[in-house]
């Protein structure tokens, strides 16, 4: 039986985009702009700090970092390079950097790499606003996709051009370690997404099949759908609470997730809030339909068992610890709390970033 506060926020309503033909019985939704505010021009940086995940993607992180370093130095930019040795190491390495004015901190890796780098700096509680950039070297590269960075060359061009945008973050508190191996409470600063439920199950499955490359996400989600575990949780959105059985929570700052799926068509990176897609308890056939609609340009937002909300604070609790994924990494377990920090940092984007003005497409 569902218990809830009568003031639980109403679901967001998406407007169909009739310029796209119907698929799965519905039009594609109209997508929000990636950025709602104009960017700023800072010019070429004096120095760049490369923080590298050498294990990113197919262990090409170090080689990609060397390419970036060579090109930046040819342009007259001073470059420092630091490589991680293990998962979570970049949190410590980022916190140890001495960073001056107009010196972007660049994550060479995927979404989880950028999360570690940002977290390391944010945990210092510095007065100086931090500027970050990403060189896409991971498997998913969701954030790079939303920023309009399709390649390493795009990322270097953006660094040299020096255009930035304000970026929201979420301060995420959770228990370190997956269920059965829980540790202490930890804090991470999410720039991309937080997932609970079937999505984490699928990601855990995918991590066991890294040899498949990006296709592992599709295989993982299919296996998780077939398992269709029953999950019960208490979800609090802006201090309004509901307890029920759910399939999946998709908590998004960016619009895309693993395999560049359009998970949150209404999300913007600088609107001061984050979106959550709540997939209610479903049968396998309903989940398969919702997933098919998702892959068809975000049409899952019109599925009758899917609700979207926007929030500045959120909490998830469960009777027993359940797994949480932060920015593509299976980091920990419930209970979880999130607080959105509007315009917490700056992020380097392509010059005259078209994605800041136009709707995303998949």
C-alpha positions, 0 to 999 in steps of 0.5 A: 500500500502506498503511503505519501504526503498529500503535498508530494509534488505533481509530475512534470508534463512533457510537450510532444514535438509534432515535428517528429513522427510518432514511434511507439505510439507517441511523438518525441518530447520537446527537449530542454536546452542543455544550458539556460544561461549564456556562457563566458569567454575567458580565452586560452588558459595559462596552465592546464592540470590533467588528471588522468584515469589510465584505465578509462575506456579500453585502457587508453587514458594515458595515451589520450592524455599524452596527445592532449599534453602535446597539442596544448604545449604546442599552443603555448599552454603549460601542462601538468599530468597526474595519473590515478592508480586505483578507483577513487584515487583522483579524489585525493589527487585533485584535492592536492593540486595547487591551482591558479587563475585561469587554470582548468582542471581537466579530467581525462576519462569518463563521467566517473573520472570527472566526478572524482576530480570535482569531488576532490576539489569541492571537499576542500570548501575553497572560496575560489570558484573552480573550472573543470573540463573533460576529455572524453576517454571513457565508455559512456561519456554522457556529460561530454555528449551533452556538452557537445564534445564528440572527440578528444580533438573537440575537447582540446579545441574547447580548452584552447578557446576558453569558453565556460558555462556554469554547472550545477552539482549535487552533493551526494551523501551515501554509504561507501560500498555495495550491499554486503560490503558497506563502509563509512558514509562518504560524500561525492559531488555528482555532475551527471546522474545518480541511479537506484534500482533496475538501472544499478542492477543493469550497470553491475551486470554490464561491468562484468561484461566490459569486453563488450564495450558500450553494448554491455549496457544494453545487455545488462539492462535486458538481464536486469529486466528479465530478473525484475526484482521487487524493490521497495523504497521511501523517496523524499522529493523536496521534503515530500515523501512516498513509500512504495514498490518501484522499478527504477529511479533516474536522477539526472543533471544531464540529459543522457546516460549510459550508451548515450540514452536520452534519460531526462529530456527535460534536464538542463545543466544550469537550471538550479535543479535536477530531474528524477524519473520515477519508474513505478513497479512494472511487469516485465512487459511494461518495463520492456515497453518503457525501455523501447520508448526510452531508446526511441528518443526519450519517449518513455516520459509518456509511459503511464508508469513513468513520472518525472519530478524536479527537485533541489533536495532528495533522499532515498531510504530502504529497509536493507541497503540497496546499491547506488550508482553515481556518475556511472560508478557503482559507489555505494548503498542507501541511505542516500541524500542529495542537495543541488548546488546551483552554479557550483562550478564552471565547465569548459564547453565548445566555443559558441556551444550550439547545445546551449541554445538548441534542444538535444537530439539522440 
